[in-house]
Amino acid sequence: MASSLKCSAYKKYEIRKRDPNPKTAALLVIDMQNEFLPMAKPILDEVITTINLCRRASIPVFFTRHCHKSPEDHSMLGEWWNGNLIFDGTYESKLIHEIVPLTKAGEVVEKNTYSAFQNTRLKEMLVEKGVEEVIIAGVMTNLCCETTARDAYVKGFRVFFSTDATATCNMELHEATLKNMAYGFAYLVDCQRLQQGLLKDELK
């Protein structure tokens, strides 16, 4: 499903607005993998636009790939999803075809749970680059995107969460996350707002 919203159920919670700072921001593109193709495909144009906007603004881009190396590294996920896990090396674990070329100028972070910060070096990599803000795009809005955003927030990063370059299995869950993000964790952005905020000097 495309995540562009026909209604604005989250708008009443969106009382804070801000543009990312290109000098201190990074883009996190979450789990654009074959496993999630039905959700990822409808927002592919928005995700690619977000990547290109960030690169034009010299913002580093990090891609995550969710995968498990063995049945032992899944923690609660195996129980919760009845053993339906994404194992490394499978078709489902690979990034979708259109995203692969875009990773050549970015970093790919492998993770085995919802948060891109858990059991990875992502925080250290961001700190090494002087990153203080993260922009979240990808799938699934209410699981890995939301958990990564919350984790980033509690680790001290300013968070920007895309409304049109994220998606999940239905609009109810997508909107629920946007409400929670706007209320307590993140500034909401979309492709248009990013273009206006990141490239304002070009647009003058």
N, C-alpha and C positions, 0 to 999 in steps of 0.2 A: 504494500500500500504506500502511496506517496504520502509524505507527512505534511504537505502544505495544507493549512487549515482553512476550511470554508467558514468556520465560525471562530470566535475569539474567546473561548471559555476561559482561557488562562489570563486574558488581558487585565482583569481586575487585580491580579496579583503582581503584574509587571509595573511596579512603581519606581523601579530603579533602572536607569538607562545609562550606558557608557559604551564607548568604542574601545576595542583592544588597542594596546600600544605596540606597534610593529617592532619596536626596539627590544621589547621584553616578552613578547608572546611566542607561543608555539601552537601548532595545530596538531591535535590527536585525532587520527582517522581510525575509528574503532571497527575491527572485525568485518571488513567488507569481503567476506568469504563465500565460497560456493554453498556452504551449509545454509547461509542466510539469503540466498539469491532472490527468493520471492519478495523479501522485504527490501533488499539492497537495490535491486534493479530499478524500481520506480523512482528512487532518489539519486540514481547514478549521476545524472546531469548536474544536480545541485551539489553533490559531493565533489565532483570534478571541478565545478565552478569555484567552490570554496577552496580547494587545493590551489587552483591557479591564481585566485585572488591573493591568497597568503604568500605564494611564491613571488608574485609581482611586488609584494610589500616586503620581501626578504625575510619572511617568517619561516623558521624551520618546520618541517613536516615529519611527524612520526606516525607510522602505521602499526596497528596491532594485529596479531593473528592468534586466535584462540586455538589451542591444540593440546592434546595429552600425549605424553610419551609412553605411558603405561597405565594399566587400570589402577595403579596405586597412587597416582598423583592427582586424583580428582576431588579429594576431600568430600564435601557434602554434595557436590554436583552429581555424582553417580547415583546417590540415593534419590535426590530430588527429581532427576530426569530419567529415572528407571534405567540407568545404564546407557542411555542414548548420548554418548560422548563423541567428540570430534577428535579422532586420533591423527597424529602427525603422519604425513605421507599419503593420506587419502585424498581423493578428489574434493571432498567436503572441506578439508582443512586449508586448501589453497585459496589465495586471494583471487577474486574474480578477474576474468581476462582483461577487462578494461583498466583495472587498477594496477596490474603488475608493472606496466611501463613507467607509471608515475612513482613507483617506489625506488627507482634507480637514483634519484636525487634526495632520498630521505632515509630514515632509519626504520627498520622493521623490528618490532618488539614482540616476542612470543610470550603468551600468558596462558595460565591454566585455571583461571577463575574470573569472576566478573570484573574485578578491578585491574586496570592496567598497571597499577603500582604494586600489587601484591606479588611477591616472589619474582620481581624483575628489577632491573637497574634503571627503570624509567626516571625516578626522582633524581638520581645521581646524574643521569644524562641531561636532564633539564637544567639542573643547577650548574653543571659544567658549562652550559651555553648561556648562562645568565638569564634563564627564563623565570619570569614571575607570574605569567598569565598563561592559561591554556584555553584553547577553543576546541570544543568537542563536536565531532561529526561522526556519522556511521550508524551501526546497528548493534544491539537492539536498544531503542530509546530507553526503555524502562529497566533494563538489566545491566549490560556492560557499560553503556554510555552513562546512565545515571549513577551507577556505583563508582565509576571512574571519576565522574564530576564531583560527587560527594567526597571521595577520598582526596582528590586534589584540593578541594576547599579546606578540609581539616588539616591538610599538610601545609597550608599557608599560601596556596596559589589562588590568584583571582581567576574566576571561571566564567567563560562565555559558552553558552549552549545553543547550538543551531536548532531552529524550529523546522527548517525545511530541508536540511541535510542530515536529518536523523529519521529513523522509522522503526516501527515494531509491528507486531502481528495484528493490531487493531487500533482504531483512533481513540477509543476509551483509555487504553493504557498509555498511548502517546501523550494525550492531553493531561493525564494524571501526572506524568513526569514533568511536563512543562509547568504545571501549576506548582509542583513542589520545588522545582528549580528556581522559578521566579520568586517564590515566597521566601526561600531560605538559603539558596546556594549559588545562583548564577545569574548573570546578565543574559537575557535572550537576544539572539541575533538571527538574521537570515542572510541570504546571498546579497540582497539589495542593501541591507544595512551594513554588511561587511564592505561592500564595494564603496559605499559612501564614506564609511569611517576609515578604511585602510588606504584608500586611493584618493582622498579628498584633494590632495595637491594636484594630482593628474586631472581631476575633474573640473578644476577651476577654469 
